[in-house]
Amino acid sequence: MKTAVKWRIVPYNAAEAADPPSMEQREMRSLTSEQTAALLRTLEGDRLYALFCLAVATGMRQAELLGLRWEDVNFDNRTISVRQTLQKRRGRLLVQGTKTSKSRRQVAISEGIAEILLRHKAQQDRERPFYREDNGLVFCTANGTPISARNLTRKFKAVLKAAGLPDIRFYDLRHTHASLLLQAGVNPKVVSERLGHSQINLTLDTYSHVLPGLQEQVAASLDDILFPDKNNSGYEH
């Protein structure tokens, strides 16, 4: 449009005078560390226990979890390569690339999460002889087929109710992951990389409500660093 104005094809750029549509931001909710522990306790023994553990431990999107393959899990280095997602197209569940190029990433996992995944894999190996199809997916149905997002969400809602937890979205487990890390003092740059955000500003803007509390933590920590032999008031014991 600007080029058209420059060449006098049109007299002015009407787009510049228009008011952009307002963007209504969805309410972001996250679980506390105590609520997260309650969620996972409720799921213990469930065949998808590992999926929910991975959701809160990595911040992976629902479609990324459902599209995860065993070949993307490196147990030696304890990393997960996020390369693809599971999407529904014309009534069929199809595996395709990630949301953006930045979404392709490596996420480190803890020793505890790696052990949970290994136990899940052992259970899956016992089920494999009865599979109708085998796509190499880390999380699938008992007959090997992909899990639909709708069915996973339905299960998630039932678990929340059973645990007496707030009725949040599955996507809010991603927010929970980020909020817990930031509250623990993890560098926002690291959190941004784990989430696969295109820019750190997106992470800072999304979780700005968490950051004021971090400032207080930093200020308190500085006393311990600068005055190790003094109490918080600055006076010697």
TALIN-V325127 format. One record per backbone hydrogen bond with DSSP energy under -1.0 kcal/mol. NH is the residue of the N-H (numbers start at 1). CO is the residue of the C=O. E is the energy in kcal/mol with one decimal. If there is no record, write none. Layout:
{{NH,CO,E} {NH,CO,E}}
This chain:
{{5,1,-1.9} {6,2,-2.2} {7,3,-2.3} {8,5,-1.3} {9,4,-3.0} {10,4,-1.0} {36,32,-2.6} {37,33,-2.0} {38,34,-1.9} {39,35,-2.2} {40,36,-2.2} {41,37,-2.1} {42,38,-1.9} {43,39,-1.1} {46,43,-2.6} {49,46,-1.8} {52,48,-1.6} {53,49,-2.1} {54,50,-2.4} {55,51,-2.1} {56,52,-1.9} {57,53,-1.5} {58,54,-1.6} {59,55,-1.8} {65,61,-2.3} {66,62,-2.3} {67,63,-1.1} {70,136,-2.2} {72,69,-1.5} {73,70,-1.7} {74,79,-2.9} {78,74,-1.1} {79,74,-1.8} {80,107,-2.3} {81,72,-2.8} {82,105,-3.3} {85,96,-3.3} {86,63,-1.6} {87,94,-3.3} {89,92,-3.3} {92,89,-1.9} {94,87,-3.7} {96,85,-2.6} {105,82,-1.2} {107,80,-2.8} {109,78,-2.5} {114,110,-2.2} {115,111,-2.1} {116,112,-1.8} {117,113,-2.3} {118,114,-2.1} {119,115,-2.1} {120,116,-2.0} {121,117,-2.5} {122,118,-2.1} {123,119,-2.0} {124,120,-2.3} {125,121,-2.4} {126,122,-1.3} {127,123,-1.2} {128,124,-1.8} {130,127,-2.2} {131,128,-2.2} {132,143,-3.5} {133,143,-1.3} {138,68,-2.9} {141,145,-3.0} {144,141,-1.9} {152,148,-2.1} {153,149,-2.5} {154,150,-2.3} {155,151,-2.1} {156,152,-2.5} {157,153,-2.5} {158,154,-1.7} {159,155,-2.2} {160,156,-2.4} {161,157,-2.0} {162,158,-2.3} {163,159,-2.2} {165,160,-2.8} {168,166,-1.7} {173,170,-2.1} {174,171,-1.2} {175,171,-1.1} {176,172,-2.2} {177,173,-2.2} {178,174,-2.0} {179,175,-2.8} {180,176,-2.6} {181,177,-1.9} {182,178,-2.5} {183,179,-2.5} {184,180,-1.2} {185,182,-1.5} {186,181,-2.4} {191,187,-1.9} {192,188,-2.7} {193,189,-2.0} {194,190,-2.2} {195,191,-2.0} {196,192,-1.1} {197,192,-2.1} {204,200,-2.5} {205,201,-2.8} {206,202,-2.3} {207,203,-2.2} {210,207,-1.5} {215,211,-1.6} {216,212,-1.2} {217,213,-1.6} {218,214,-2.6} {219,215,-2.4} {220,216,-2.2} {221,217,-2.2} {222,218,-1.9} {225,221,-1.7} {226,222,-3.4} {227,223,-2.6} {230,227,-1.8} {231,235,-2.2} {234,231,-2.0}}
